[in-house]
Every structure is written in structure tokens, then in C-alpha cells.
Amino acid sequence: MYFTDRGIEELQARRGDEEVTLAWLAEQLSQFVDLNPEFEVPVERLATWLARLDDEDD
């Protein structure tokens, strides 16, 4: 198991039944980067990947 898997599993266990908007998620990601600027690049890459999931060119 990768270290990050534990965080993903915790997220699913604690909040898996909740419904959120992408706007809410974007706000949480922005706040996280504000508090943890060293994670800006990976968070931006994740956000871009999520935004482009339906692009046929990728």
C-alpha cells in the first residue's frame, strides 16, 4: 500500500457518503495550497487532470 492510499482510504471512509460540488473542491484545494505552498505543483496537476478527464485529446 502506498502512503497516499491511506489518505484516500480515510477520505472515503470519513466523507464517502457526502456530496460536494466541484466548486467546493476547488476552494478546498486553493486553501490547501495557500497553507502548503510546497504542494502547489502536484495540486495543480491533479486539478488539471480532473478538469480534462473528458478531453478526447489526452
Secondary structure, 3 states (H helix, E strand, C coil): CCHHHHHHHHHHHHHCCCCCCHHHHHHHHHHHHHHCHHHHHHHHHHHHHHHCCCCCCC
